[in-house]
C-alpha cells in the first residue's frame, strides 16, 4: 500500500516520485484445468451448454418483471441443480479416467 503524507491534501501543490521493485512474481495464476479424457467430453460439452443457458437466463432476469421474473428464478434454480449434478458427473468421470 502506498500513502501520501500531505499537509494540505487537494491543493494541487507539490509532487513526488517513487520506485517499486518486485523480486517475486505477485501474479496469482488459477489452478490448471485438468485434461478432459475423450470419454468425458460429452459431459463437458453438456456442462458448457447448461452454463451458457444459465447466462442467458440471468440476462433475461435482469430485465424481467412480475410473474415473468418469478418464472425465470424458478428456471434458474432448476438449472443450477442440473449444473451441479453435471459438474459432479464430470469430476467423477475425470477421476475415473485420469490421463497420466
HELIX and SHEET records of a PDB file:
HELIX    1   1 UNK A   38  UNK A   40  5                                   3    
HELIX    2   2 UNK A   41  UNK A   63  1                                  23    
HELIX    3   3 UNK A   66  UNK A   96  1                                  31    
END                                                                             
